[in-house]
Amino acid sequence: MAYGQACSILKYFRDKIAENPSFQYALQMDCEEQIANIFWADAKMIMDYAHFGDVVSFDTTFGTNKENRPFGVFVGFNHFRETVVFGAALMYDETFESFKWLFETFLKAHNGQQPKTCYTDQDATMRRVVAEVFAEAWHGLCTFHIMQNAIKHLHEDKDEEKKKGKKKQKKKTEKEMEKNESISILSYFSACMFEYEDMTEFEQKFDLMRQKVSKQTWLDSIYKLKEKWAECYMKDVFTLGMRSTQLSESLNNDLKIHFKSDFDIIRFFKHFERVVQGKRNNELNSEFDSRKKLPKLGMRRPPPILLQASKLYTPIIFEAFQGEYERSLAACTKALDENNAYLVGHCIYEEEYKVVGDPLKQTVLCSCKQFDRIGILRGHALKVLDLMNIKSLPPQYVLKRWTREARAGNVQDNQGRNIIENLNIDAVLRFRYMSRKFLNLAHQAANFPECTALVDSTLDILGKQIGEKINASTSTFEDLCVDSTNASPPNDLLINASLKKKDVQTKSSKRKRTWLDKKHKARKKRQNKATSQFGEETKNDVAHAQEVVHKPKHKVEHEHKLASLKC
């Protein structure tokens, strides 16, 4: 960013505040009056966080700008399990001080509302900041990053073991054995991460895995953090099914499609807006489809609890709930000595869960604790509700964030004002209201010259009064804008400020391939070689496909319909 161009940042943010006063931003200056970190969140992001900010994923990515600055985004799930953005930041570095300023600014923009769960990567600095700033949140580690590190470190351990030369075979055979053994260790580690629900079983399997690995440094370090990634230690954690920063990674991929590294700061902001708007359009389409289409009920005569759920939940959540209800129909129960206590399990599988019900309070406590984690009752709990003759879903088991009315209610910004998502809609409605009154007035006055002159002179006076009102409100609004951005430096500091420069080292944006990726690539090559024998058939298929592509869309659809009718 060129010298003195910081005013363009301020102008961009002030224009956003002019569009919607609830827009939030903050700039952190260093001791040399250079802009180090930038955070912003528009009115829609603040509303989204108020409704869906219970589980947050934060991740940073490089390579989206020519300064190689970390670009961080806070994201989460909406009621359609789609990505929503809660805020974004362009940072100078990934130090403790920068992350602390960013997380504190994020909370300030969102009225101090702490998330219940926060997912990040394995960065130790970020882990310390989350523990200090998001003190009320449970901190989880991204399972994808952990698995990538497992592929790297556990494979290195096998390299060390290979160097010891315990078994002397041919190089090709030795490599194949080594990779197969490494894959088996990875499957052990993956099972420890996702499958074992019992802590004792987890400890036993992890010890067995230790015995297969010669160098245990990485395993020891990740074991100390087992409460942040192992399934058995996360039974009481509200995660909504999120186990990684995959939402952030997915958004980063979308950003890289739209961004070029030589973008200036304003173009960067504009293209980020487009990506975020694309996510919001997805939610709008899902909302439209959910109102237009009836939910798919899998039973001809659905029970009352399914009819109730179909009206309460969004389609994707109802589909999950209906799957749990179908499992409850296939569940077997065994009464225990306690009142309304049962062992519930599938008729075929051996796994059973203890469920205790209370018909008076209409509550069920299941040992799987799925409702505490995801917000949807599991089939075991639904089975016991049915045994207690409770045929509708109790209100305490309807999580608002999964319902069609998840966005109901007003949200206030950190200045105490009710947030209006789109001020233009209100302006359009007022315009329609006034247009009808003006049109009726003009229609009445047009037949009488005196009335026409009266309306004309009155409109001239009214126009001057409206102009004075607009000028007065604009000056007052500018004063409010200065007061509302107290997290940012005053204007005189930004006149000659610049974006803090950093030493840029050119790096490839591609992720380094692991031995597992190379193995998959070799397998694909063999498959391609095998399929090349059918080259002529492939050419004919391609030609036919191109023929279909070049046909008009309505003709293709018509041919598909005819084919289905013939079938």
C-alpha positions in Angstrom: 0.0 0.0 0.0 1.4 3.4 -1.0 2.4 6.1 1.4 -0.5 8.1 2.7 -3.1 5.7 1.3 -4.4 4.9 4.8 -7.0 7.5 4.3 -8.5 5.3 1.6 -9.1 2.6 4.3 -10.8 5.2 6.6 -12.9 6.4 3.7 -14.0 2.8 2.9 -15.0 2.2 6.5 -16.8 5.5 6.8 -18.7 4.8 3.6 -19.8 1.5 5.2 -20.9 3.2 8.3 -22.9 5.7 6.2 -24.6 2.7 4.6 -25.3 1.1 8.0 -24.3 2.7 11.3 -23.9 -0.7 12.9 -20.8 -1.4 10.9 -17.8 -2.1 13.2 -14.0 -1.6 12.5 -10.8 -1.1 14.3 -7.2 -0.2 13.3 -4.2 -1.0 15.5 -1.3 1.4 15.1 2.3 0.7 16.2 4.7 3.1 17.9 5.7 4.5 14.5 2.1 5.4 13.6 1.9 2.6 11.0 -1.2 0.4 10.6 -0.4 -3.1 12.0 -3.7 -4.9 12.3 -7.2 -4.2 10.8 -10.5 -5.8 11.9 -14.0 -5.3 10.5 -17.5 -6.7 10.8 -20.6 -5.4 9.1 -24.1 -5.3 10.5 -25.1 -8.7 9.1 -22.0 -10.3 10.7 -23.0 -8.9 14.1 -26.5 -10.2 13.6 -25.2 -13.7 12.5 -23.0 -13.9 15.6 -25.9 -13.0 17.9 -27.9 -15.9 16.5 -25.2 -18.5 15.7 -22.1 -17.5 17.5 -22.1 -20.4 19.9 -19.5 -22.4 18.0 -16.7 -20.4 16.2 -13.9 -21.5 14.0 -10.9 -19.2 13.4 -8.1 -19.7 11.0 -5.5 -17.6 9.2 -4.2 -18.0 5.7 -1.3 -16.5 3.8 -0.9 -15.7 0.1 -4.1 -13.7 -0.4 -2.2 -10.3 -0.6 1.1 -9.1 -1.8 2.3 -8.3 1.7 1.9 -11.9 2.7 -0.1 -10.8 5.7 -2.1 -13.3 7.6 -5.8 -13.0 6.7 -8.0 -14.3 9.5 -11.8 -15.0 9.4 -14.2 -16.0 12.2 -16.9 -18.4 10.8 -19.6 -20.7 12.1 -22.8 -22.6 11.2 -26.2 -21.1 10.5 -29.5 -23.0 10.9 -29.1 -24.6 7.5 -25.6 -25.8 8.5 -24.1 -23.4 6.0 -21.1 -21.1 6.5 -21.7 -17.7 8.1 -18.9 -15.1 8.6 -18.6 -13.3 12.0 -15.7 -11.0 11.3 -12.4 -10.7 9.4 -8.9 -9.3 10.0 -5.8 -8.4 8.1 -2.9 -8.9 10.5 0.8 -7.9 10.5 2.0 -11.1 12.2 0.8 -14.0 14.4 2.3 -12.9 17.7 0.6 -13.1 21.1 0.0 -9.4 21.2 -1.6 -9.3 17.7 -3.9 -12.2 18.5 -4.9 -10.8 21.8 -5.8 -7.4 20.3 -7.8 -9.2 17.6 -9.8 -11.4 19.9 -10.5 -8.6 22.3 -11.6 -6.4 19.4 -13.8 -9.2 18.1 -15.6 -9.5 21.5 -16.0 -5.8 21.8 -17.7 -5.6 18.4 -20.1 -8.4 19.4 -21.2 -6.9 22.7 -18.8 -9.1 24.7 -20.7 -12.3 23.8 -18.4 -15.2 24.4 -18.6 -18.3 22.2 -19.3 -21.7 23.8 -16.7 -23.4 21.7 -13.8 -22.1 19.6 -11.8 -24.2 17.1 -8.3 -23.2 15.9 -5.2 -25.0 14.6 -2.4 -26.3 16.9 -0.6 -22.9 17.1 0.6 -22.6 20.7 0.4 -18.8 20.7 -3.2 -18.9 19.6 -3.9 -21.5 22.3 -2.7 -19.1 25.0 -4.7 -16.2 23.7 -7.9 -18.3 23.5 -7.5 -19.4 27.1 -7.0 -15.7 28.2 -9.6 -13.9 26.0 -12.2 -16.5 25.4 -12.1 -17.7 29.0 -15.7 -19.0 29.0 -15.2 -21.1 25.8 -14.0 -24.6 25.3 -11.0 -24.7 23.0 -10.8 -27.4 20.4 -8.0 -28.3 18.0 -8.6 -28.9 14.3 -8.6 -32.6 13.6 -7.5 -32.1 10.0 -4.3 -30.3 11.0 -3.7 -32.9 13.7 -4.0 -35.7 11.0 -1.7 -33.9 8.7 0.9 -33.7 11.4 0.3 -37.4 12.2 1.1 -38.3 8.6 4.3 -36.3 8.8 5.6 -37.3 12.1 4.5 -40.9 12.3 6.0 -41.5 8.8 9.3 -40.0 10.0 9.3 -42.4 12.9 9.0 -45.3 10.5 11.9 -43.8 8.5 14.0 -43.9 11.7 13.0 -47.5 12.3 13.9 -48.4 8.8 17.4 -46.9 9.2 18.1 -49.3 12.1 17.8 -52.1 9.5 15.8 -54.6 11.5 14.7 -56.3 8.3 16.8 -56.4 5.2 14.7 -56.8 2.1 14.6 -55.3 -1.3 14.1 -51.5 -1.4 10.8 -51.7 -3.3 9.3 -54.3 -0.9 10.7 -52.4 2.1 9.0 -49.2 1.1 5.7 -50.9 0.5 5.8 -52.5 3.9 6.8 -49.3 5.5 3.9 -47.4 4.0 1.4 -50.1 4.8 2.7 -50.1 8.4 2.4 -46.3 8.6 -1.1 -46.4 7.2 -2.1 -49.0 9.9 -0.7 -46.6 12.6 -2.6 -43.7 11.1 -5.8 -45.8 11.2 -5.1 -46.5 14.9 -4.6 -42.8 15.5 -7.8 -41.9 13.6 -9.8 -44.4 15.7 -8.4 -42.8 18.8 -9.6 -39.4 17.5 -13.1 -40.3 16.3 -14.3 -43.7 17.4 -13.6 -44.6 21.0 -16.2 -43.2 23.4 -14.8 -44.9 26.5 -11.8 -43.3 28.1 -10.3 -46.7 29.3 -10.6 -48.1 25.8 -8.9 -44.9 24.4 -6.0 -45.3 26.8 -5.5 -48.9 25.9 -5.5 -48.4 22.2 -3.2 -45.3 22.5 -0.7 -47.4 24.5 -0.8 -50.1 21.8 -0.1 -47.5 19.2 2.9 -46.2 21.2 4.4 -49.6 21.1 4.4 -49.6 17.3 6.2 -46.2 17.1 9.9 -45.9 17.8 10.0 -42.1 18.2 7.3 -40.9 20.5 8.0 -37.2 20.9 5.1 -36.0 18.8 2.7 -38.6 20.3 3.6 -37.4 23.8 3.0 -33.8 22.9 -0.4 -34.5 21.3 -1.4 -36.8 24.1 -1.1 -33.9 26.6 -3.8 -32.1 24.6 -6.1 -35.1 24.2 -9.0 -33.3 25.9 -9.1 -31.0 22.8 -9.4 -33.6 20.1 -10.3 -37.1 21.4 -14.0 -38.1 21.1 -14.2 -39.7 24.5 -13.1 -36.5 26.2 -15.7 -34.3 24.3 -19.0 -35.9 25.4 -20.1 -32.7 27.3 -18.8 -30.2 24.7 -21.2 -28.3 22.6 -19.7 -28.6 19.1 -22.7 -28.9 16.7 -20.8 -31.7 15.1 -17.8 -29.4 14.2 -14.4 -31.0 14.7 -12.1 -28.9 12.6 -11.6 -25.5 11.0 -12.9 -26.9 7.8 -15.4 -24.0 7.4 -12.5 -21.5 7.6 -10.5 -23.6 5.1 -13.4 -23.7 2.7 -13.9 -20.0 2.9 -10.2 -19.5 2.3 -10.4 -21.6 -0.9 -13.2 -19.4 -2.1 -11.2 -16.3 -1.3 -8.2 -17.5 -3.3 -10.4 -18.0 -6.4 -11.5 -14.3 -6.3 -8.2 -12.8 -5.1 -5.0 -11.9 -6.7 -1.9 -11.2 -4.7 -1.3 -7.8 -6.3 -4.7 -6.4 -5.2 -4.6 -3.1 -3.3 -6.3 -2.9 0.0 -9.7 -1.5 -1.3 -10.0 -4.1 -4.0 -9.2 -6.7 -1.4 -12.1 -5.5 0.7 -14.5 -5.4 -2.3 -13.7 -8.9 -3.4 -14.1 -10.2 0.2 -17.5 -8.6 0.2 -18.4 -10.6 -2.9 -17.3 -13.9 -1.4 -19.3 -13.2 1.8 -22.3 -12.1 -0.2 -22.1 -15.4 -2.1 -22.4 -17.3 1.2 -25.4 -15.2 2.2 -27.1 -15.8 -1.1 -26.8 -19.6 -0.4 -28.7 -19.1 2.8 -31.3 -17.0 1.0 -31.8 -19.8 -1.5 -32.1 -22.4 1.2 -34.7 -20.2 3.0 -36.7 -19.8 -0.2 -36.6 -23.5 -0.9 -37.6 -24.4 2.7 -40.7 -22.2 2.4 -41.6 -23.4 -1.1 -41.2 -27.1 -0.6 -42.8 -29.4 2.0 -40.4 -31.5 4.1 -40.0 -35.1 3.0 -41.7 -37.4 5.5 -40.6 -41.0 5.3 -43.8 -42.5 6.6 -47.3 -42.5 5.1 -48.9 -41.8 8.5 -46.2 -39.8 10.3 -46.5 -39.6 14.1 -47.2 -36.3 15.9 -43.6 -35.8 16.9 -42.4 -35.9 13.2 -45.1 -33.5 12.1 -44.1 -31.2 14.9 -40.4 -31.4 14.0 -41.1 -30.8 10.3 -42.7 -27.5 11.1 -40.1 -26.5 13.7 -36.7 -27.5 12.1 -35.1 -26.4 8.9 -35.1 -29.2 6.2 -31.5 -30.4 6.8 -32.0 -30.6 10.6 -35.4 -32.2 10.2 -33.8 -34.9 7.9 -31.2 -35.6 10.7 -34.0 -35.7 13.3 -36.1 -38.1 11.2 -33.1 -40.4 10.8 -32.8 -40.5 14.6 -36.5 -41.3 14.9 -36.3 -44.2 12.5 -33.4 -45.6 14.6 -35.6 -45.3 17.7 -38.2 -47.6 16.0 -35.5 -50.3 15.5 -34.2 -49.9 19.1 -34.6 -52.5 21.8 -35.1 -51.7 25.4 -34.3 -53.4 28.7 -35.9 -52.0 31.9 -33.5 -51.4 34.9 -34.3 -51.3 38.6 -34.6 -47.5 38.6 -37.8 -45.9 37.7 -38.1 -45.1 34.0 -34.5 -46.2 33.5 -33.6 -48.3 30.4 -30.8 -49.8 28.5 -31.4 -48.9 24.9 -29.6 -50.3 21.9 -30.0 -51.5 18.4 -31.4 -54.9 17.9 -28.4 -56.1 15.9 -25.5 -54.0 17.3 -24.2 -54.7 20.8 -23.6 -51.1 21.9 -26.2 -50.0 24.5 -26.8 -46.7 26.3 -28.4 -46.0 29.6 -31.4 -43.6 29.4 -33.2 -42.2 32.4 -36.6 -40.5 31.9 -38.8 -38.3 34.0 -42.5 -38.3 32.8 -43.5 -35.3 35.0 -40.7 -33.0 33.9 -40.7 -34.6 30.4 -36.9 -35.0 30.4 -34.6 -37.8 29.3 -30.9 -38.2 30.2 -28.9 -40.4 27.8 -25.4 -41.6 28.4 -24.4 -40.7 24.8 -25.1 -37.0 25.6 -25.7 -36.2 21.9 -28.2 -33.4 22.7 -25.6 -31.6 24.8 -23.1 -31.8 21.9 -25.3 -31.3 18.8 -28.7 -30.0 20.0 -30.7 -32.9 18.5 -32.1 -35.8 20.5 -30.7 -39.2 19.6 -32.8 -42.3 18.9 -32.2 -43.7 22.4 -33.8 -40.7 24.0 -36.7 -40.6 21.5 -37.4 -44.3 22.3 -37.7 -43.6 26.0 -39.9 -40.6 25.4 -42.2 -42.8 23.4 -42.2 -45.4 26.3 -43.3 -42.6 28.7 -46.2 -41.8 26.3 -44.7 -38.4 25.4 -45.8 -38.0 21.8 -44.5 -34.5 21.1 -41.1 -33.0 21.4 -40.7 -31.2 24.8 -39.8 -27.5 24.4 -36.5 -27.8 26.3 -35.3 -30.2 23.5 -36.0 -27.7 20.7 -32.8 -25.7 20.1 -33.8 -22.4 18.6 -30.6 -22.1 16.5 -31.8 -25.1 14.4 -35.3 -23.9 13.9 -36.9 -21.9 11.1 -37.3 -19.0 13.5 -33.6 -18.9 14.4 -33.3 -15.3 13.3 -36.4 -14.1 15.2 -35.9 -11.2 17.6 -34.0 -7.9 17.6 -30.2 -7.6 17.9 -28.4 -4.6 19.2 -24.9 -3.4 18.4 -22.4 -2.2 20.9 -23.9 1.3 20.9 -27.3 -0.1 22.0 -29.0 0.5 18.6 -31.3 -2.1 17.0 -29.5 -3.4 14.0 -31.3 -3.2 10.7 -29.8 -5.6 8.2 -30.7 -3.6 5.1 -31.6 0.0 5.4 -32.5 0.2 1.7 -35.5 -2.0 2.2 -37.0 0.4 4.7 -36.3 3.3 2.3 -38.0 1.4 -0.5 -41.1 0.8 1.6 -41.2 4.5 2.6 -40.8 5.5 -1.0 -43.8 3.3 -2.0 -45.9 4.8 0.8 -45.1 8.4 -0.1 -45.5 7.7 -3.9 -49.1 6.6 -3.4 -49.9 9.7 -1.4 -48.2 12.0 -3.9 -49.9 10.4 -6.8 -53.4 10.7 -5.3 -52.7 14.3 -4.4 -51.5 15.1 -7.9 -54.5 13.4 -9.4 -56.9 15.5 -7.3 -55.1 18.8 -7.9 -54.5 18.4 -11.6 -58.1 19.2 -12.5 -58.0 22.6 -10.7 -55.3 25.3 -11.6 -55.5 26.9 -8.1 -54.9 23.5 -6.4 -52.0 22.8 -8.8 -50.4 26.1 -7.9 -50.9 25.5 -4.2 -49.2 22.1 -4.5 -46.4 23.5 -6.5 -45.6 26.3 -4.0 -46.0 24.0 -1.1 -43.5 21.4 -2.6 -40.9 24.2 -3.1 -41.1 25.2 0.6 -41.1 21.5 1.6 -38.1 20.8 -0.6 -36.1 23.6 1.2 -37.1 22.3 4.6 -36.1 18.7 3.7 -32.7 19.9 2.4 -32.0 21.7 5.7 -33.0 18.6 7.6 -30.7 16.3 5.5 -27.7 18.7 6.0 -28.3 18.9 9.7 -28.6 15.1 10.1 -25.5 14.5 8.0 -23.3 16.7 10.1 -24.7 15.1 13.3 -24.1 11.6 11.8 -20.4 12.5 11.0 -19.9 13.5 14.7 -21.4 10.2 15.8 -19.2 8.3 13.4 -16.1 9.8 15.0 -17.3 8.9 18.5 -18.3 5.4 17.5 -14.9 4.5 16.2 -13.0 5.1 19.4 -11.0 1.9 18.7 -9.4 3.6 15.7 -6.8 6.4 15.8 -7.8 10.0 15.1 -7.9 11.3 11.6 -4.7 13.4 11.8 -2.7 10.2 12.6 -4.0 8.5 9.4 -3.2 11.4 7.1 0.4 10.3 6.7 0.0 6.7 8.0 0.9 3.7 5.9 0.4 0.0 6.1 3.3 -1.4 8.1 5.7 -3.2 5.8 7.2 -6.6 6.4 9.9 -8.7 4.7 8.1 -10.7 2.0 9.6 -14.1 1.3 8.2 -15.7 -1.9 6.7 -19.0 -1.0 4.7 -21.4 -3.0 1.0 -21.4 -2.1 0.7 -25.1 -2.8 0.8 -27.5 0.2 3.7 -29.9 0.2 2.7 -33.3 -0.8 3.1 -36.1 1.7 4.0 -39.7 1.0 0.3 -40.6 1.2 -0.5 -38.0 -1.5 2.2 -39.4 -3.8 0.8 -42.9 -3.3 -2.7 -41.8 -4.3 -1.2 -40.1 -7.4 0.7 -43.2 -8.4 -2.5 -45.2 -8.0 -4.4 -42.8 -10.3 -1.6 -43.1 -12.9 -2.0 -46.9 -13.0 -5.8 -46.5 -13.3 -5.4 -44.0 -16.2 -3.0 -46.4 -17.9 -5.5 -49.3 -17.6 -8.4 -47.2 -18.9 -6.3 -46.0 -21.9 -6.9 -49.4 -23.6 -10.5 -48.2 -24.2 -9.4 -45.0 -25.9 -11.8 -45.3 -28.9 -14.8 -45.8 -26.6 -13.7 -42.8 -24.5 -13.4 -40.7 -27.6 -16.9 -41.6 -28.7 -18.2 -40.8 -25.2 -16.5 -37.4 -25.2 -17.9 -36.6 -28.6 -21.3 -37.5 -27.4 -20.9 -35.4 -24.3 -19.8 -32.4 -26.4 -22.8 -32.9 -28.6 -25.0 -32.8 -25.6 -23.2 -29.7 -24.1 -23.7 -27.8 -27.3 -27.4 -28.5 -27.5 -29.8 -25.9 -26.1 -30.7 -26.6 -22.4 -34.4 -27.0 -23.1 -33.7 -29.7 -25.7 -31.5 -31.6 -23.4 -34.1 -31.5 -20.6 -36.7 -32.5 -23.1 -34.7 -35.6 -24.2 -34.2 -36.6 -20.6 -37.9 -36.4 -19.9 -38.7 -38.4 -23.0 -36.1 -41.1 -21.9 -37.6 -41.3 -18.5 -41.1 -41.6 -19.9 -40.0 -44.5 -22.2 -38.5 -46.2 -19.2 
